[in-house]
Amino acid sequence: MTLFTRGVLLSALPLAAALSFLSAPGLAAGNGSLCRDDARQERLLCKMECVETYHVAKDECRKVDHACAEACRASRRVCLDLPLAGLAECKEACRETKAAAVAACRETYDAETQAAALDECIDDAQVASFMCRDECREAIDRDEVRTCRKAFRACIRTCPKADGSLD
C-alpha cells in the first residue's frame, strides 16, 4: 500500500480498518454473507492497489511526474462524468428488465416439465438485455469522450519529467 497516492491511501484506510474488524475470527465465519462481503472488499482493495501500481509504472515509462499525471487522471474522470452520466443508470435499467423477464419466465414455465421452453425464454431475456446494454453504450456522446481524451493527453504533456525537469 505504500504506492498509493495520499488521497487514495487515506480513503482506503477506514475501509481497511472495517475489513480487519469484519474479518476477525468468528465474525465472518458464522455468516456467509459477511464472509462474501469481506472477500469483495478485499478484492476491491487489491484492485485499487494494482491500478495504482500500474499508474506508477506507466508514469515511470513516460518519464512523467506521478502526482501531475494523477491530477490529469482526476481531471479526465471529471470530464467524463457528463458524457458517461446516464450509462450506469441505463445499464441498470437493462439489468432490472432482464431480472423481471427471467422471473416471468420462471413463473410461466415449470423447470421440470417445460425446461426447454424455460431455457428459451431466459435466453431471449438475456439477448434482449445484451441489446439494451449495447444501445446504452451506443448512446454515449463519443465526441465529448474524445475531447476528454485529448485534454488528458495535453495535460500529460504539460507534466514535468519524473526527475523534476520540464524537458
PEFENQUI-V334247 format. One line per field, one symbol per residue. ss: DSSP state (@ for helix, = for strand, . for the rest). psi: psi as a letter, one per 40 degrees, with the letter a starting at -180 (. if undefined). Layout:
ss->???
psi->???
This chain:
ss->.....@@@@@@@@@@@@@@@@@.........@@@@@@@@@@@@@@@@@@@@@@@@@@@@@@@.=.@@@@@@@@@@@@@@@@@@@@@@@@@@@@@@@@@@@@@@@@@@@......@@@@@@@@@@@@@@@@@@@@@@@@...@@@@@@@@@@@@@@@@@..=......
psi->eeeiidddddddddddddddddeihddddehddddddddddddddddddddddddddddddefihddddddddddddddedddededdddddddddddddddddddddhhddefddddddddddddddddddddddddehgddddddddddddddddeiiideeie.
